[in-house]
Amino acid sequence: MQEIKKQLEILLVNYFRDQYPDFPKGKVVASESPDFVIKMKNKHKLGIELTRLNPASALTKTIQELTSIIFREELVKSMQELFAAGSEKKLFVKFLFSDKQIIGPERELAVRSKTVAIIRAAIEGMKEESFFCKTLLNNELPLGLEEVMIAHHPELKTSVWERSNNLGISNNVVDDIRLAIEKKDEKLRLYQKQQLNQYWLLITTDCLRADKNINLLNKIINEVFHSRFQQVFLFDLMRARVIPLV
């Protein structure tokens, strides 16, 4: 069995393939350095390296914010346990909580049972032998939840349920993207030992958010990024949005 990190990477690269129309046709093979090799019919090989956007510039949380985070993570854990009690399906689930409509302890049990019931209904008809992804929006969810992303891949043997943006919210997303590219550029020489025809970098993020009130998507699109990789993408998982950077 693949370790959980590789299981999630397999799910994510298939999610990327599902959302990016120009993804090359070919066999996706799990590898190391880079994470995946796409073997095409013309014998060309494309390497794809995955990395998660790390909010290096995230602001320090207040005691109140930390207390809220702990409560939300315990709620997610209890929802996973309730779901697992009635189903053996393995899912990757991300919960985006609202900062305007706060879920308090008095609603915990009701939100837990209702959300799990909604998730069970959402995956009815899901084929366990193929990739599946669905995002539930706030009008489908209990008050206090903005979005829930549900994904499955047959290689996923261990369920992962977690709070979206659990690494923090960046204070400077553009700088964090540049840092992610620089770190992987430094390792490209190692990846090139496989002598592949092209190398792509896929930077994943749960949900693009910033502490400052700015049009973050426009800011990213209007920036000029450079990399030694032939193509670099930013992949917003909750919104199923692929943003070419290079």
PLY file of the C-alpha trace (Angstrom):
ply
format ascii 1.0
element vertex 246
property float x
property float y
property float z
element edge 245
property int vertex1
property int vertex2
end_header
0.00 0.00 0.00
1.20 3.51 -0.86
1.85 5.80 2.10
-0.90 8.35 2.75
1.10 11.25 1.27
1.46 9.44 -2.06
-2.20 8.35 -1.96
-3.24 11.99 -1.71
-0.80 13.02 -4.44
-2.35 10.42 -6.76
-5.79 11.80 -5.99
-4.63 15.40 -6.56
-2.90 14.74 -9.88
-6.06 13.01 -11.12
-8.11 15.97 -9.90
-5.78 18.27 -11.85
-6.13 16.09 -14.96
-9.91 16.24 -14.57
-9.92 20.06 -14.38
-7.17 21.00 -16.85
-8.38 20.48 -20.45
-4.85 20.52 -21.92
-3.57 17.74 -19.70
-1.67 15.40 -22.05
-3.14 12.02 -22.88
-1.08 9.21 -21.49
-0.50 6.88 -18.57
0.04 8.55 -15.19
2.74 6.70 -13.26
3.58 7.48 -9.63
7.27 8.18 -9.25
9.77 10.03 -7.07
11.64 13.19 -8.06
9.40 14.16 -9.82
6.22 12.83 -8.20
4.62 11.63 -11.45
5.63 10.71 -14.98
3.11 10.92 -17.82
3.99 8.37 -20.51
2.54 9.40 -23.86
1.96 7.35 -27.01
4.65 9.27 -28.92
7.14 8.02 -26.29
7.46 11.50 -24.81
7.54 11.64 -21.04
6.33 14.51 -18.89
7.31 14.89 -15.24
4.95 16.55 -12.76
6.13 17.68 -9.34
3.54 18.58 -6.69
3.96 21.00 -3.82
1.55 22.65 -1.40
1.46 26.43 -1.09
2.88 27.20 2.32
1.71 30.52 3.85
5.13 31.55 5.11
3.80 35.04 5.74
0.71 33.95 7.70
-0.24 36.23 10.55
-0.03 35.07 14.17
-3.39 33.89 15.52
-5.09 35.42 18.54
-6.19 33.23 21.49
-9.79 33.54 20.29
-8.84 32.46 16.76
-6.83 29.50 18.07
-9.78 28.41 20.24
-12.05 28.56 17.19
-9.57 26.50 15.14
-9.41 23.79 17.82
-13.22 23.62 17.98
-13.51 23.35 14.19
-10.88 20.62 13.98
-12.66 18.63 16.70
-15.92 19.06 14.79
-14.32 17.76 11.58
-12.90 14.77 13.47
-16.30 13.94 14.96
-17.95 14.19 11.52
-15.39 11.77 10.09
-16.03 9.33 12.93
-19.80 9.54 12.45
-19.45 8.96 8.70
-17.06 6.01 9.20
-19.52 4.37 11.60
-21.92 3.89 8.70
-19.66 3.65 5.64
-16.33 2.16 4.63
-15.88 4.55 1.69
-12.53 6.34 1.71
-12.81 10.08 1.10
-10.66 13.20 1.03
-12.86 15.93 2.50
-12.06 19.62 3.01
-14.25 21.93 5.11
-14.25 25.69 4.54
-15.80 27.38 7.57
-17.43 30.81 7.51
-15.83 33.60 9.52
-19.13 35.51 9.56
-21.56 32.78 10.64
-19.74 31.05 13.49
-20.74 27.54 14.57
-20.96 27.47 18.36
-20.90 24.46 20.73
-24.70 24.62 21.05
-25.03 23.70 17.33
-22.22 21.16 17.18
-24.34 17.99 17.26
-26.92 19.33 14.79
-24.25 20.52 12.32
-22.37 17.24 12.61
-25.36 15.00 11.90
-26.77 17.20 9.12
-23.41 17.64 7.35
-22.65 13.91 7.43
-26.11 13.17 6.02
-25.49 15.68 3.21
-22.11 14.12 2.41
-23.63 10.63 2.31
-26.30 11.86 -0.11
-23.68 13.65 -2.25
-21.68 10.47 -2.88
-24.64 8.28 -3.78
-23.81 6.73 -7.12
-20.07 7.33 -6.67
-18.06 4.57 -8.34
-15.29 3.48 -5.99
-13.12 2.25 -8.88
-12.78 5.71 -10.46
-11.96 9.32 -9.54
-14.76 11.38 -8.02
-14.94 14.99 -6.88
-17.79 17.22 -5.82
-17.95 20.59 -4.05
-20.95 21.48 -1.90
-21.78 25.19 -1.62
-23.13 27.14 1.33
-26.75 26.95 0.15
-26.50 23.16 0.47
-24.83 23.17 3.88
-25.66 24.08 7.49
-25.12 27.71 8.45
-21.46 28.26 9.26
-20.03 26.12 6.47
-19.13 27.90 3.23
-18.00 24.93 1.15
-17.18 21.25 1.46
-15.01 19.49 -1.11
-15.40 15.71 -1.38
-12.95 13.66 -3.44
-12.22 9.97 -3.93
-9.73 7.86 -5.86
-9.38 4.07 -5.75
-5.78 4.45 -4.56
-6.98 6.31 -1.46
-6.97 3.66 1.26
-7.16 6.00 4.26
-9.77 8.73 4.65
-8.53 12.27 5.24
-10.97 14.85 6.59
-9.57 18.26 7.45
-10.21 21.96 7.81
-9.46 24.04 4.71
-6.46 26.38 4.92
-5.20 24.48 7.95
-1.68 25.82 7.33
-2.93 29.38 7.82
-3.96 32.26 5.55
-1.18 34.07 3.75
-0.42 37.74 4.24
1.35 37.83 0.84
0.24 35.09 -1.54
2.41 36.29 -4.43
5.59 36.10 -2.33
4.60 32.63 -1.11
4.09 31.47 -4.71
7.52 32.81 -5.69
9.10 31.02 -2.73
7.40 27.73 -3.66
8.72 28.03 -7.24
12.24 28.92 -6.07
12.43 25.93 -3.73
11.40 23.50 -6.47
13.64 25.19 -9.07
16.57 24.37 -6.80
15.69 20.67 -7.04
15.02 20.60 -10.79
18.52 19.34 -11.58
17.73 16.24 -9.49
14.48 15.68 -11.41
16.29 16.08 -14.74
18.29 12.92 -14.04
15.25 11.04 -15.35
15.82 12.75 -18.73
12.16 13.50 -19.37
10.96 15.71 -22.21
9.18 18.28 -20.02
8.76 19.17 -16.37
5.68 20.77 -14.84
5.20 22.14 -11.33
1.76 21.96 -9.71
1.28 24.15 -6.63
-1.87 23.23 -4.73
-3.77 25.42 -2.28
-6.98 24.65 -0.42
-8.72 27.94 -1.14
-7.17 31.21 -2.27
-7.63 33.70 0.53
-5.75 36.70 1.82
-5.83 38.69 5.04
-5.98 41.89 3.00
-9.15 42.88 1.14
-7.82 42.60 -2.42
-8.86 40.92 -5.66
-6.41 38.10 -5.15
-7.09 36.26 -8.41
-6.46 39.38 -10.52
-3.31 40.14 -8.55
-1.91 36.66 -9.23
-2.89 36.68 -12.91
-1.26 40.09 -13.45
2.03 39.05 -11.83
4.93 37.73 -13.91
6.44 34.54 -12.53
9.62 32.83 -13.73
10.71 29.22 -13.39
13.03 26.64 -14.87
10.00 24.34 -15.16
8.36 24.51 -18.60
4.96 25.12 -17.00
3.84 26.05 -13.49
0.24 25.96 -12.26
-1.58 27.07 -9.12
-4.50 24.77 -8.31
-7.26 26.05 -6.01
-8.80 22.80 -4.75
-12.02 24.14 -3.24
-12.89 26.14 -6.36
-11.54 23.56 -8.84
-9.62 26.40 -10.50
-6.34 25.92 -12.40
-4.28 29.10 -12.81
-1.31 28.95 -15.23
1.61 30.91 -13.77
4.43 30.13 -16.24
0 1
1 2
2 3
3 4
4 5
5 6
6 7
7 8
8 9
9 10
10 11
11 12
12 13
13 14
14 15
15 16
16 17
17 18
18 19
19 20
20 21
21 22
22 23
23 24
24 25
25 26
26 27
27 28
28 29
29 30
30 31
31 32
32 33
33 34
34 35
35 36
36 37
37 38
38 39
39 40
40 41
41 42
42 43
43 44
44 45
45 46
46 47
47 48
48 49
49 50
50 51
51 52
52 53
53 54
54 55
55 56
56 57
57 58
58 59
59 60
60 61
61 62
62 63
63 64
64 65
65 66
66 67
67 68
68 69
69 70
70 71
71 72
72 73
73 74
74 75
75 76
76 77
77 78
78 79
79 80
80 81
81 82
82 83
83 84
84 85
85 86
86 87
87 88
88 89
89 90
90 91
91 92
92 93
93 94
94 95
95 96
96 97
97 98
98 99
99 100
100 101
101 102
102 103
103 104
104 105
105 106
106 107
107 108
108 109
109 110
110 111
111 112
112 113
113 114
114 115
115 116
116 117
117 118
118 119
119 120
120 121
121 122
122 123
123 124
124 125
125 126
126 127
127 128
128 129
129 130
130 131
131 132
132 133
133 134
134 135
135 136
136 137
137 138
138 139
139 140
140 141
141 142
142 143
143 144
144 145
145 146
146 147
147 148
148 149
149 150
150 151
151 152
152 153
153 154
154 155
155 156
156 157
157 158
158 159
159 160
160 161
161 162
162 163
163 164
164 165
165 166
166 167
167 168
168 169
169 170
170 171
171 172
172 173
173 174
174 175
175 176
176 177
177 178
178 179
179 180
180 181
181 182
182 183
183 184
184 185
185 186
186 187
187 188
188 189
189 190
190 191
191 192
192 193
193 194
194 195
195 196
196 197
197 198
198 199
199 200
200 201
201 202
202 203
203 204
204 205
205 206
206 207
207 208
208 209
209 210
210 211
211 212
212 213
213 214
214 215
215 216
216 217
217 218
218 219
219 220
220 221
221 222
222 223
223 224
224 225
225 226
226 227
227 228
228 229
229 230
230 231
231 232
232 233
233 234
234 235
235 236
236 237
237 238
238 239
239 240
240 241
241 242
242 243
243 244
244 245
